[in-house]
């Protein structure tokens, strides 16, 4: 789980000055937002669905131990196997052992954020296996030797020209000598290259959007069909999923599915919504001979009992990323690990530790937009403030920031002195702007004015203006 989250400030400076990245982010910026808004507005019962979904997830978490045991029983009754993994290392060990035990050589892998979380590709390649990503976005970043920059659109940071160059470099040896510059041709070339990988893979690995305790099934949603091919053609199917993906019934899963696609891509439902239940049965025309599920904890049990429990409601739609001004400005790689954006700024410190990821919660502007668009209503700003409190209380933040906060807290406890000094400061700052109404540069606030204008105060505090307008005397 190596990460560079401690380099967040450096990463953001690099990202802001990367002209190619900024072009790619600009093209993607409005699409997800506009499509989600249209999809939500077209569904009158969207708010009721949200309330139902939150109730389902909370019930699932309240009785998670019961449903996990029932899920395991259902999987085994249908001929599958469940492997429990407390840590990423445990999960990778289980997956490698399954592949070794089936004499596998080539592995076709569908898109899986949990797979990224445990670095399963690295573990499999270190054990001598050939791993091919089958999702188009994941395939592109695999060729580029990069991590995903978005949880639903891994290659959103790549321009069409960059993808053309990647494919030309890697596919020329396979007989694809012509440079493809149009999107349909690029996609078709990837489809042709990947087709042989599906047909010759010994093991298919997929993630799971949801697990269903009632039937022992898993659900994956894709827009390319690569997940279907990864789980049905190879003779072994391995599902990697976190324990919080579990819901009790098929009806519960259908409620969540109605929220997921609308929040993620603005679709009523994704092109492929696939249910898998165990290995091939007598009379089935296709399907794997073996079916394995690797269930990962990785700190989620701890989250069940603390103030960050609601983070386990997340259905990984990516809406918070799409609406976040920070993510939209710097992209996902700046966050330094698997999960970017607001949800990543909460999850990463919880999984890797606040000590190494402390910059992430402090990157948020606390504008609250992420909570507004979250289909599960997760209080992300509140959680980010909670992580900031942890930093302050344990002395992990920069010393000058801790002293500044203590000084501010002292003045806040003395309201007359606070208002007196605030009045003076506001007047001084208003005068320093020379009537322009903004600052291009400001002492002790270079971080704000380096890439944006900082609005200047109008000359009086809110309390002063309120008292003046109400005719009150100081």
Buried (B, 14 or more C-beta within 10 A) or exposed (E): EEBBBBEBEEBBBEBBEBEEBBEBBEEBBEBBBEBBBEBBEEBEEBEEBBEBBBEBBBBBBEEBEEBBEBBBEBBBEBBBBBBBBBBBBBBBBBBBEBBEEBEBEBBBBBBBBBBBBBBBBEBBEEBEBBBBBBBBBBBBBBBBEBBBBBBBBBBBBBBBEBBBBBBBEBBEEEEBEEEBEEEEBBBEBBEEBBEEBBEBBBBBBBBBBBBBBBBBBBBBBBBBEBBBBBBBBBBBBBBBBBBBBBBBBBEBBBBBBBBBBBBBBBBEEBEBBBEBBBBBEEEEEEBBEBBBBBBBBBBBBEBBEEBBBBBBBBBBBBBBBBBBEBBBBBBBBBBBBBBBBBBBBBBBBBBBEBEBBBBBBBBBEEEEBBBEBBBBBBBBBBBBBBBBEBBBEEEBBEEEEBEEEEEEEEBEEEEEEBBEEBBEEBBEBBEEBEEEEEBEEBEEEEEEBEEEEBEBBEBBBEBBEEBEEEEEEE
